[in-house]
Amino acid sequence: MKLTVYEVEQIATLARLELSDNEKELYAKQLSVVFDYIGMLKEVNTDGVPETCQVTGLEDVVREDKAINSGEEIKQKLINSFPEKMGKLLKVKAVFDDVN
């Protein structure tokens, strides 16, 4: 698929990129090569080939989150140690500085 400079300009506009005339011509050539390669890949028969997400066999190992009910004494110690609180609610420092 041969891209024109005009098509690269449209893509650049969508991506909010400012390109020089030389860059537009360069990217038109480079993207055309990439799209030609993708076209070649579309011609490959993949019937019966299972999808592959990854090939290393590695698995993500995470622990299951479990809520542990602590006793009332521990909860009260935590509440009492907080500098600012309202009942059982604890006031913490803001995470976002400027929330509109």
N, C-alpha and C positions, 0 to 999 in steps of 0.2 A: 504494500500500500504506500503510495507516494504522497507524502504530505506537502502541501503548498505553504508558502510563507504566510499567506492569509490565514490558513488553518492554525498555524503556530501562533499567530497574533491573537486569534480567538481563544485558544487554550491559555495563552499568557494573560489575557484579560480575565478569564474565569479564575485563574490562579493568582490574580493581582500581582503579576510580575511585569516589570518594565524591562524590555529587551532592546538592545541595539539592533540595527539592521544586520550586522554581521552575526550576532547571536541567533537571530531569527532564521537565517539561512543555514547556520550550523545545526541548530536544533531540528530544522525541517529534515535535513539529511540524516541525522542521528536517529530521530524518532521513526523515520521511514524504515531504517534498517531494523529497528526493534519490532515494528509492526510486521515487517516481512517475515521475521523469525517466528513471531506468534502465529502468522498465517501458516508457516510450515508445520508448526506443532499441531495446529487444528487438523491437519491431514493425517496424523498418526492414528491408527486404529487402536483404540483403548477398550474395546469391548471385552468384558470378562476380567479386566484389570481392576482390582479393588482400590478404593481411595486410600491414600496414604497421608496421614497427618504429620508423621515424623518417622524416621528410619533408625534411630539410635537404640530404641528399646528402653530409653530412660523414662521413668515415671515420676510424677510430682509426688513427693512424700510430705504430707502435712498431717498434723494431728487433728483430731476432731475437737471442736470447741465444746466444752462442757461447763455449764454453770455450776458453781460450787456454792452451796448455801452456807455462808458463815454465820456463826452464832450472833445473837443480839448484842452480846458484850463487845465483840470485834466491831460491829457496825457502829455502836455508840462511841467507841474509842476513836474511830475514824471521823465521825461527825464532830466530836469534841475537839479534835486536833485541827480542824479547818478554821482559818481566820474569819471567813465570811460565810454565813449560812442563814437559812431561814427554815426553821423546823428541821426536816430531814433533807432539804435541798441544799446542795453545796454550790457556792458561786466560784467559778473558775475564771482565769484570765481568758480574754477573747482570743479566738483562733485567727479570725480575720480582722484586720485593722479597720477597713473601710467597707462596711456592708450597707448597701443602699436598698 
